[in-house]
């Protein structure tokens, strides 16, 4: 029974390692999604600043400044679109990694429950063996005592 427990323990350790690996991968991908989101927010703030600069240039009558701000807005818009595509791709990877992590966590928990059940059964079986040994010892001692008493009684009857 202990070899089974040792095998289950190794298997449980393997499931724990796989779960840890999936957890690390999920964290890595989640960080990548957040980085893409921060880059998008930065590009949006660049576009917003370019719009403000464009309004100032228009009110000042600076046509060249206005054209530069328009170009900055368009460039920031294109970069935002590309970054949004990247963020969506990373989000899909994150969702897949999350599902994989949850599945590996469930398997690890199942293995843990199986191991605990086998450990409990082994303890019960060991208790039964100990009780059986104790019962056998008690029974043999009882038979020996009964046999000894019978011999003593026969000897007393012969003596009387």
C-alpha positions as semicolon CSV with decimal commas, in nm:
position;residue;x (nm);y (nm);z (nm)
1;X;0,000;0,000;0,000
2;X;0,287;0,238;0,074
3;X;0,423;0,200;-0,280
4;X;0,083;0,311;-0,409
5;X;0,094;0,610;-0,178
6;X;0,446;0,695;-0,289
7;X;0,341;0,670;-0,654
8;X;0,035;0,887;-0,587
9;X;0,254;1,136;-0,398
10;X;0,490;1,163;-0,697
11;X;0,193;1,202;-0,930
12;X;0,043;1,465;-0,705
13;X;0,375;1,653;-0,703
14;X;0,378;1,637;-1,082
15;X;0,027;1,782;-1,101
16;X;0,133;2,057;-0,859
17;X;0,433;2,141;-1,079
18;X;0,213;2,155;-1,391
19;X;-0,034;2,379;-1,209
20;X;0,250;2,609;-1,101
21;X;0,378;2,621;-1,460
22;X;0,031;2,715;-1,589
23;X;-0,003;2,977;-1,315
24;X;0,327;3,135;-1,415
25;X;0,227;3,134;-1,781
26;X;-0,107;3,297;-1,697
27;X;0,069;3,568;-1,496
28;X;0,314;3,633;-1,780
29;X;0,036;3,665;-2,039
30;X;-0,178;3,879;-1,809
31;X;0,116;4,117;-1,768
32;X;0,150;4,131;-2,148
33;X;-0,220;4,222;-2,180
34;X;-0,179;4,499;-1,922
35;X;0,129;4,630;-2,103
36;X;-0,065;4,649;-2,428
37;X;-0,350;4,826;-2,249
38;X;-0,107;5,080;-2,099
39;X;0,046;5,139;-2,444
40;X;-0,302;5,201;-2,587
41;X;-0,380;5,446;-2,308
42;X;-0,051;5,624;-2,374
43;X;-0,127;5,655;-2,746
44;X;-0,473;5,786;-2,663
45;X;-0,322;6,052;-2,439
46;X;-0,076;6,142;-2,719
47;X;-0,370;6,182;-2,959
48;X;-0,558;6,391;-2,704
49;X;-0,255;6,616;-2,653
50;X;-0,215;6,648;-3,032
51;X;-0,581;6,755;-3,060
52;X;-0,529;7,017;-2,792
53;X;-0,214;7,138;-2,969
54;X;-0,407;7,150;-3,297
55;X;-0,681;7,364;-3,144
56;X;-0,421;7,601;-3,002
57;X;-0,246;7,618;-3,340
58;X;-0,576;7,694;-3,517
59;X;-0,665;7,965;-3,270
60;X;-0,316;8,114;-3,313
61;X;-0,344;8,089;-3,693
62;X;-0,048;7,847;-3,717
63;X;-0,137;7,626;-4,014
64;X;0,189;7,426;-3,998
65;X;0,141;7,355;-3,627
66;X;-0,214;7,244;-3,697
67;X;-0,095;7,008;-3,977
68;X;0,169;6,858;-3,746
69;X;-0,089;6,796;-3,475
70;X;-0,325;6,636;-3,731
71;X;-0,044;6,408;-3,842
72;X;0,034;6,320;-3,480
73;X;-0,333;6,240;-3,420
74;X;-0,351;6,011;-3,725
75;X;-0,026;5,838;-3,632
76;X;-0,145;5,786;-3,275
77;X;-0,475;5,652;-3,411
78;X;-0,296;5,399;-3,633
79;X;-0,070;5,291;-3,351
80;X;-0,374;5,259;-3,123
81;X;-0,546;5,035;-3,378
82;X;-0,239;4,812;-3,410
83;X;-0,199;4,800;-3,034
84;X;-0,567;4,713;-2,993
85;X;-0,520;4,416;-3,228
86;X;-0,219;4,308;-3,024
87;X;-0,415;4,349;-2,701
88;X;-0,701;4,137;-2,839
89;X;-0,460;3,863;-2,944
90;X;-0,297;3,870;-2,603
91;X;-0,638;3,868;-2,436
92;X;-0,731;3,554;-2,629
93;X;-0,405;3,393;-2,519
94;X;-0,479;3,504;-2,163
95;X;-0,826;3,350;-2,174
96;X;-0,682;3,022;-2,305
97;X;-0,409;3,028;-2,039
98;X;-0,672;3,095;-1,770
99;X;-0,877;2,795;-1,885
100;X;-0,564;2,579;-1,889
101;X;-0,469;2,698;-1,540
102;X;-0,817;2,630;-1,402
103;X;-0,816;2,282;-1,557
104;X;-0,473;2,199;-1,414
105;X;-0,577;2,334;-1,075
106;X;-0,887;2,114;-1,075
107;X;-0,679;1,810;-1,169
108;X;-0,434;1,888;-0,891
109;X;-0,717;1,920;-0,640
110;X;-0,868;1,592;-0,762
111;X;-0,533;1,418;-0,721
112;X;-0,500;1,568;-0,375
113;X;-0,840;1,428;-0,277
114;X;-0,753;1,086;-0,423
115;X;-0,423;1,086;-0,234
116;X;-0,591;1,188;0,091
117;X;-0,853;0,915;0,046
118;X;-0,584;0,653;-0,021
119;X;-0,389;0,779;0,280
120;X;-0,702;0,751;0,496
121;X;-0,769;0,400;0,367
122;X;-0,410;0,299;0,439
123;X;-0,443;0,431;0,795
124;X;-0,770;0,241;0,844
125;X;-0,612;-0,076;0,704
126;X;-0,311;-0,035;0,932
127;X;-0,548;0,010;1,226
128;X;-0,734;-0,305;1,128
129;X;-0,408;-0,498;1,103
130;X;-0,300;-0,376;1,444
131;X;-0,640;-0,468;1,589
132;X;-0,627;-0,809;1,422
133;X;-0,281;-0,872;1,564
134;X;-0,401;-0,760;1,906
135;X;-0,708;-0,984;1,879
136;X;-0,494;-1,282;1,775
137;X;-0,258;-1,220;2,064
138;X;-0,548;-1,192;2,307
139;X;-0,710;-1,508;2,169
140;X;-0,390;-1,712;2,187
141;X;-0,324;-1,587;2,542
142;X;-0,682;-1,674;2,635
143;X;-0,649;-2,026;2,491
144;X;-0,322;-2,077;2,672
145;X;-0,477;-1,955;2,999
146;X;-0,781;-2,182;2,949
147;X;-0,558;-2,479;2,869
148;X;-0,341;-2,409;3,173
149;X;-0,646;-2,380;3,399
150;X;-0,785;-2,708;3,265
151;X;-0,457;-2,887;3,335
152;X;-0,448;-2,741;3,687
153;X;-0,809;-2,846;3,748
154;X;-0,734;-3,202;3,634
155;X;-0,434;-3,214;3,859
156;X;-0,639;-3,089;4,155
157;X;-0,910;-3,348;4,084
158;X;-0,653;-3,624;4,075
159;X;-0,503;-3,495;4,395
160;X;-0,835;-3,495;4,575
